[in-house]
Structures are given as C-alpha cells and as structure tokens.
Amino acid sequence: MSPHNVVVLDNGGGLIKAGLGGECDPSVVVPNCLYRPPSSKKWLQPNPLNPTTTTTSSMEPSSVSEVDLTSAAVRRPMDRGYMINPELQREIWAHLFSSILHINPSNSSLLLTEPLFALPSIQRSMDELVFEDFNFKSLYVADSPSLVHLYEASRRPEGLVSRAQCSLVVDCGFSFTHASPVFQNFTLNYAVKRIDLGGKALTNYLKELVSFRAVNVMEETFIMDDVKEKLCFVSLDVPRDLQIARKPGKENLFRCTYVLPDGVTHTKGFVKYPDQVHRYLTLADDSPLPPKEKKEDMNLQEFDLTNERFLVPEMIFHPADLGMNEAGIAECIVRAINCCHPQLHPVLYESIILTGGSTLFPQFAERLEMELRPLVPDDYHVKITQQQDPILGVWRGGSLLASSPDFEAMCVTKSEYEELGSARCRKRFFH
C-alpha cells in the first residue's frame, strides 16, 4: 500500500489535522466545529488554517477577515475529548474529504487518532462512520502518545527516547491533559494519568475573569482564544508576579490592552501596543512608554489584562487553587511514573516529551521543571523536551507510521469489519 493512499487524521477536540501518509506536514488544519455568526442563518464550515502558523489552540478560521465572528455560536462533535455527536462529525468530515482534501475514501485507508479510554459505544460509532458512511478500504486506530513517541524517536535515532525505547508523553490538548508512559511504541494504559483541563477550560476561565473585571465576553469564544494565545504566559514566580501586577502605570510590566472588533473598521481583535507583550521577560522597565491614546481611540471597545495573563495557564499547574479536585501537572507526571516498573523511573524522568497546543505558553517547560524537581529523587535527572510543533507532532507520528512497510498488515479491512464487527476488530489495536 502506498503511503499516499493513506489518509492520516488527527481528530482533535479543537482542531482536525489531516493529510496523506508520508508527508512532512498535514495538508490541512481545520477547526473541528461548525460556527454561526449572528449575521448568518446557517451553520458554516470554518475555513482551513495555515498549518505553519497554528498557535496555542487556535480556533479562528482564515475567513475571519471576511466574516465577523463576534458572538458567533459554536457546535462541536467532541466533548471532553470524546465524540458525542456522530452526525455532526460526519458533516465536518464530508466537507473535509470532498471539498478540502479531494480524496475518494473507498480507494483509501485511514489512520485515525482516538483519545485514550474511549468507551466501546464511542468506538463503535467511529467505526460506523469510517466503514459504513465513508466506505474507507481499511482502518488503523492509534493513540496520540505512541505516535508522539514514534516521531521523537525517529527524529533523534541516537537520543535516549530511541535507545531506551520509552518516554513519558505529556499531552496538554484542547479537552484534557494526559501523562502517558510509552514503552516500545505501546502506551502503558494502566499508568496513564489524566487531568480534565485543556485549552477549552483555560479560555473559559479567561472569559470569566475578563467578564467580571472589564467587559462581558462570555459569548466570545474565537476572540478570547486569540487573547489567550497572544497574551498569556506561564509565571516562574507567582507571588512576585502578583505583586508586580498590582503596581500602577509603567511599573506594571504585565499590563496589555486588547481591542475588540467593532464590525466596521476591523472584524478581528488585536493587541493595542504589541511592544508591551514581552516586557515581562525582562522584569525591568527600560523600554519607553507606549504613546498616549489618541482621541479617536476613545471610541474603541477595549480592556486591559494584568495578572489574568499568568493566572489562566496557572490552572494547569495548580487546579486545586480554583476549587477543582484535580492534581496539578507535575503531580500527575509523578503518579504516572510511579505506576511503572521501578527500573523505568530514571529513564522516564529523563525523557519527558511535551505535546499539545497548551504547552505553547511561554515558559511552560521551565515552570514544569521547577515544579517537578522537588518531587523527584535527587539522583534522577529531569529532562523535558518540547516538540518542534506541539500541535502537529501527533499527526507527523501518524504520517511516519502510515509510511512504514508493516502498516497494511496492522489495519482492519472493511470486509473484516463486516464479518467480525467492531468489538473484535478493535482487539487488533491493543487498546
């Protein structure tokens, strides 16, 4: 089977990454949703994003310059990472396969990613979509951690991940965060730990903070995603940064102004003074003050962010501070590793791989290492590697697997599915 007859589909809760096996990058990255602006009576398919410019959990279609997405309603087929609306997923896939990828499923195989611990009923619905609605020739279902491990091992053949054949994949996605030990390309399901926090929850928390302090943005999903991606960062010293955030005027290194779209002169929000965004990295105000607002700017609807910029990503590290009965990401990693054989512990701590859009916050890896070091035995090394592109890493692993000579034998064919049914076919995937 040629890898170019294999469609690789990383079907995330926030973004779908799709393309042909053997390629370096997906052909398309598209939001996994339908949206309806107030000006439209129909639910619309989002336009593809540019795969080379995707950001934290970017949901904003490239048609945003033409369509005002202020207060746009959103429908998603996935909830908490799992497919709950097969009809909506079918509609999105049909548009993807016919209008964007231009493929004929009946002549193609499909490599599909599926979240860990999906219920049999959800797996059955997915199989029905693949074989009965789209008539794919064959199917292979993979989980994200094993594909990330495969890709990172292939990138560094002499590295520890490749030599030891094990790693700990930390996936901070749109719907949840997983810490998953991988050994010899198989995810050790019994050791996987999950936090019910991802990019969607972070955006919702940012909406609440801004709505309480400034202007009501509870309906502005696309806009607040953009605010989060452009302005939020991970604090390396929360008590210090909270003190700085209270300071007035130029002493406050975190203050940034975001201008909301007005639907007339601009249909897209933007940061008012872009030079302010990275001032926190210096923690010293040597830069000149931004120019004073001109009078005509007073008509713009805008709001300032200060401590919200680092309090939102802080959820991933200390969800208990917000009253959530969840462990933070560092504790989650330790629990996952402690479930593995003791001989694997030192190797796993030294081969932590970060993937998923929520790991793109500045200073994420440094803060995670700071949180992790006190919890790890002193004689163990802690090494955290961030993927080159955390959003596309899973897809690239799938593309690599689809181009292997063994791929065809790993798949379930349509005739096997029709003869044996979904449950028995699924056993082949070791899930």
C-alpha positions, -999 to +999 in steps of 0.1 A: +000+000+000+014+034-010+015+058+020-001+083-004-032+061-003-034+065+035-053+094+050-038+104+083-065+121+105-057+135+139-092+142+150-088+165+180-114+182+201-103+216+189-085+211+156-085+184+129-051+178+113-054+158+081-032+149+052-016+120+034+008+095+049+045+100+041+042+138+040+061+161+064+031+182+073-007+178+072-024+192+041-049+210+062-056+221+098-092+230+104-113+237+135-134+206+145-166+226+147-193+245+129-199+281+137-228+306+131-222+343+132-252+365+142-254+376+106-259+341+093-289+318+094-269+287+085-241+268+104-209+274+084-178+252+079-146+270+091-120+276+065-087+258+069-059+274+090-023+277+078-006+246+092+027+265+097+011+293+118-012+274+141-009+286+177-019+275+212-053+260+204-061+283+176-097+281+165-100+311+143-108+304+107-089+322+080-121+336+067-122+359+098-113+389+076-145+384+057-168+372+084-173+389+117-172+362+143-182+384+172-207+364+193-206+335+169-222+304+182-201+272+180-212+235+177-186+208+184-189+170+178-164+163+206-169+169+243-142+164+269-122+147+241-147+121+230-171+121+200-206+126+213-223+137+180-215+114+151-239+132+128-221+165+132-187+147+129-199+131+096-209+166+083-175+180+091-156+150+077-177+150+045-167+186+038-131+179+047-127+148+024-146+162-006-140+199-006-106+203+010-086+171+006-104+159-026-100+122-018-121+092-025-124+073+008-133+040-009-098+039-025-080+050+007-070+036+041-074+057+072-051+062+101-072+078+128-062+090+163-086+083+192-083+095+228-073+070+254-101+051+272-128+058+247-160+038+256-169+009+233-201+027+222-180+057+210-155+034+192-185+016+175-199+050+163-165+059+150-161+026+131-196+030+116-186+065+103-154+051+088-167+020+072-204+025+067-207+062+060-174+069+042-165+033+029-128+035+037-109+005+025-092-002+058-086+015+092-059+017+118-067+034+152-038+049+171-034+068+203-016+101+205+012+092+230+025+063+209+026+085+177+044+113+195+070+088+209+075+073+174+081+107+158+105+119+185+125+086+184+128+088+146+140+125+148+168+116+172+180+080+164+209+083+189+188+100+216+176+084+249+140+080+237+152+059+207+178+040+226+157+032+257+125+028+236+105+045+263+093+081+271+067+099+291+044+119+268+026+149+284-002+159+261-019+192+270-046+195+244-079+212+239-100+189+261-077+174+287-041+167+298-026+132+298+007+120+313+013+087+294+043+064+297+052+047+264+073+016+261+084+001+228+058+021+209+029+010+232+012+033+256+011+017+291-026+023+297-025+012+333-001+040+342-018+069+323-030+098+344-054+124+332-064+159+343-097+172+330-082+205+319-072+217+285-072+247+262-110+250+263-112+253+301-084+279+300-103+300+275-135+297+296-116+308+327-102+338+309-137+347+297-149+347+333-120+369+346-124+395+318-162+395+321-161+400+359-134+428+357-140+446+324-165+437+297-188+408+291-171+384+267-188+351+278-201+345+242-168+354+225-151+320+220-130+329+190-119+363+203-109+350+238-089+322+222-070+349+203-065+368+236-052+337+253-028+328+226-013+363+221-011+374+258-010+346+283+022+331+296+034+308+325+048+326+356+080+314+371+073+331+404+036+337+411+039+356+444+064+381+428+044+385+397+012+391+416+029+420+434+041+434+401+006+431+386-007+454+414+017+482+406+004+513+388+014+527+354+048+519+339+059+498+369+034+472+359+052+450+333+022+429+326-004+454+316-016+449+280-046+463+261-067+442+238-090+460+213-123+441+205-136+441+169-161+468+161-175+451+129-169+482+108-132+492+107-119+459+119-136+425+123-107+410+142-094+418+177-058+429+182-033+439+209-031+477+211+006+480+219+024+449+207+057+460+222+042+455+257+035+418+252+070+405+261+081+432+286+076+407+315+106+387+302+129+415+313+112+423+346+129+457+342+112+487+326+139+500+304+116+503+273+100+536+265+064+541+275+038+534+248+024+566+232-007+581+248-040+572+233-052+595+206-087+609+210-102+589+182-091+557+201-115+565+229-143+550+208-126+516+207-140+489+229-110+476+247-099+460+280-066+457+300-051+424+312-026+422+340-025+392+363-050+374+341-021+367+317-004+343+340-033+332+363-051+314+334-022+290+325-016+286+363-047+263+362-027+235+347-001+236+375-025+242+405-061+234+396-069+230+433-064+267+438-096+272+418-115+246+438-110+218+413-105+184+427-076+177+404-038+171+408-015+196+391+005+185+360+037+178+380+020+156+405+002+139+376+035+130+360+050+116+392+019+094+397+021+081+361+058+072+365+052+056+399+027+032+383+055+018+361+083-007+369+110+010+391+137+003+366+119+026+341+116+055+365+150+072+359+146+069+321+111+082+321+121+113+341+149+120+316+126+116+285+095+137+291+080+150+259+056+179+258+029+180+231-004+197+225-013+233+219-015+243+256+023+236+260+030+266+237+026+291+265+059+309+270+080+295+299+058+263+302+087+238+301+108+259+326+080+261+351+072+224+348+108+215+356+107+238+386+075+221+399+088+186+391+123+188+406+113+188+443+090+157+437+117+136+420+146+117+438+178+138+438+198+112+419+174+113+390+179+137+361+148+156+348+148+164+311+118+180+294+117+182+256+091+204+238+081+192+204+091+213+174+055+220+167+033+206+196+001+209+175+014+189+145+035+163+164+008+137+167+000+139+130+036+137+120+040+105+140+009+091+122+023+101+088+055+082+097+036+051+108+015+052+076+046+051+055+061+020+073+061-013+053+041-030+081+012-006+081-011-025+058-009-057+079-018-036+110-051-023+096-086-038+098-102-041+064-138-033+055-145-069+049-131-079+083-152-053+099-184-065+082-176-101+091-164-097+127-179-065+139-164-035+157-155-051+191-135-080+177-117-058+152-107-033+179-087-060+197-061-057+170-052-022+181-042-033+217-065-007+233 
